[in-house]
Amino acid sequence: MTQFRTIGSRTVAEEAFLHVMRSTIETPTGDIIKRVVVKHPGAVAVVPILDGDVLLIDQYRAPLGRNLLEIPAGKLDVPGEDRRETAKRELEEEVGFTPGRLDHLTDLLTTPGFCDEVITIYRAVDLEAAPVNPIGAEEEHATIIRIPFDDAVDRVRNGVITDAKTVAGLLLAAGR
């Protein structure tokens, strides 16, 4: 079976943790195509469950110009960073809990049409309180929301919660 093959790639922009690449690709029929690819370091997200409730964050998202209700999440800060350790860090930073147990739910490809980001989603249970340690303006001004887990799933089904990682995380955690 003939495959697509990247025959060249160059950086056209770098900003913070993102790298925008212009890739030249040979198709299975030998045609040459150009594609823009955004390289992302990867991220994690956590569905924290506490006594039948879920902890969510209401935070501002600049690309949308409004707040979203989301599960705690964050990017890998250094190449090769352990995803479970990142999940523990993000959970503590954003909602002030450490997990007794993290269950892997999925590895979600967020936007494979142009970006290589993979978000690993976990369910966190047996939570223990820890100091909240927000990093950055959005987290500093975020509100932690604790709601019954079933109410959060209803908000997904009713179109109130629309963030992809949150939708996937809540629905997958509901099946456990």
HUZISUL-V37361 format. One record per helix or strand of 3 or more residues. SS is the DSSP state (H for helix, E for strand). FROM is the first residue (numbers start at 1). LEN is the number of residues. If there is no record, write none. Layout:
# HUZISUL-V37361
<<SS;FROM;LEN> <SS;FROM;LEN>>
This chain:
# HUZISUL-V37361
<<E;5;11> <E;18;9> <E;32;8> <E;43;8> <E;53;9> <E;66;5> <E;72;4> <H;83;13> <E;101;9> <E;118;8> <H;137;4> <E;143;6> <H;149;9> <H;164;11>>
